Amino acid sequence: LDATREAIVRSATVPIGTVPIYSMIVGRRIEDLDEKVVLDALEHQARQGVDYFTIHAGVLREHLPFVQRRLIGIVSRGGSLLAKWMLHHKRQNLMYEIWDDICQVMRRHDVTFSIGDGLRPGGLADASDAAQLRELETLGELTERAWRHGVQVMVEGPGHVPFDQIEYNMKLQRRLCHGAPFYVLGPLVTDIFPGYDHITSCIGATAAAYHGAAMLCYVTPKEHVGLPKKDDVKQ
């Protein structure tokens, strides 16, 4: 992972982001994650030259009961890992608890936050539900706290959203997150077209961009069925 990350940072002509928790659990169980491991990993990747980190600090212990009402539960890998950590330790999300310490690392190395949406809906049935929106309120709080440390922020947004809810989601994020740039995955406007999600997400992305999204995460045809090859990325 280290060699791969260094090669990408060295060769890329665009900003590079990572999801550091993926590296933090290599060789250890998620239950063994602690504050030192988190801060050491962030410091290391920041020194390598990573431009932005996705950190799922908005998934709080009090949000987890709302997940039980969902059809699909937690589809975010970072969100599900931290939910497991909270349930095991009976503690608040440690990323939330040490947010100010994380901000200091980010400020020192001029790294930007991409505040992760660990409770994003994995299907239309769960879109705009209590779990997603309560996390979004927390992301607004974390945005302000990061800004007070002088750290730049963008906020990640939902993946599966019915077409008629996209405008609402864009405007609500702008209000709750104080105008911080919104970075959306798609959104996908239907769940029933796997293998063609570059098309269903393109429809949602057009609406999201029209209503103020700042960055689009492109979706490949393989999104729900496998890892993309070069032609999938091109499409």
ABEGO torsion letter per residue (X at the ends): XAAAAAAAAAABABBBBBBAAAAAABGBBAAABBAAAAAAAAAAAAAAGBABBBBBAABBAAAAAAAAABAAEBABAAAAAAAAAAAAAGBBBAAAAAAAAAAAAAAAAGBBBBBBBAABBABAAABGBAAAAAAAAAAAAAAAAAAAAGBBBBBBBBABBBAAAAAAAAAAAAAAAGGBBBBBBOBBABAAABGAAAAAAAAAAAAAAAAGBABBBBBBAAAAAEBBBAAAAAX
